[in-house]
Amino acid sequence: MVSHEQPRSIAVIGAGIMGATVAWRLARRGAQVVLLDKGHPGHGASSHSFAWINAGAKEPVAYHNLNCRSLDMWTRFAQAIGDEGEPASVGLRWGGKISWETVPDHAERLVARVRQLQAWGYPTRLVNAVELQRLEPALEIGPVAAAEYSPNEGQVEPQMVVDVCLRRLREMGCEVLTGVEVVGFERDGEGQVRSLNMGANSRDVDVVVMSAGTDSTRLAALVGINLPQAESPGVVIRTTPLPPLLNNVPVVYAPALGDGRREIHIRQCADGRLMIGEGDQESLAEDDSQTHADDLLARACSYLPGAAGAQAIPVPVGWRPMPLDGYPVMGFADEAPNLYIALTHSGVTLAPALSRLASQEICDGTPADAVLAPYRPQRFAGMTAEQVAEFTNPRLAKLS
């Protein structure tokens, strides 16, 4: 743990939604921040996110509550970073999420999930086919065995969030360096990082924040930190722009059509384009072909006829950050006491809460153990290959 004295110079590695929001928080606290990205800010995993803000299907209850906390922070957060305090400048839109099932056993699972979330105090509820159609008249619903509506959920545009954070950083006199790759760390006798090696250049630092997504594992290994991740490919597609179609509920999960293909999820972006994926948000998918994109759009049109005039635009498969047990990794590392790791799946939902907690821990020197204790990087220290193999399905692993 670093001293309680606020660090002066902080380097944040990675300019996705997590890195950009942490950097903005730190700069607001008065730190001299440099944000580095080896590519283009926001063009990594953030650009492939379905960008659905939610706390459903997040277990156990402590992790669910962390997501709820962050969900509730999004409007204030968007006002704070947005142009002229306007949340719409980051594409934030509320209105909830609907989903429904046509097959009895799938319907039973949906009902059980809703009941569990309700027991945790989450404002989701079961609805019938009539109310489902009323909630979003643009949809062709078809048969309904069970349906749910979560009115508190929403969407945001990660690239817009990253872009506005970068504008705020520059306004505060911070540096944003793109096309710059960190290849090593110079450390002192106590293991603390004193400078970043960027090939021909170096940068002296007081604190390093590692928020480099899938690259975090490789970078952490350079200072002896074990930060295992599961491979988590994901495919979404976009369409050409359309007039507003989903006027009431921005996020739709529609059932499989009964032909062996998976369920689909649909949302309409701020620029009118549809974003479409299949399976649940933890699905592993690598087919980023035009044929697959056309098929996803055709399936979406079965439920949203207004999309029939659009063209499908495939997006190259994206590799998402996924800590091995599926949960965030947040905190200073024992191996390099002034290196703070900020790595998570569900970064879109969690960015407001985790960025604030990270900035407090870094600037104030007070651990937020009541919230972040289960997510410290030390949980992976000394993990053997056999223990790594136990986490073959991180979505089913549970933290103790």
Disulfide bonds with the S-S distance in Angstrom:
none
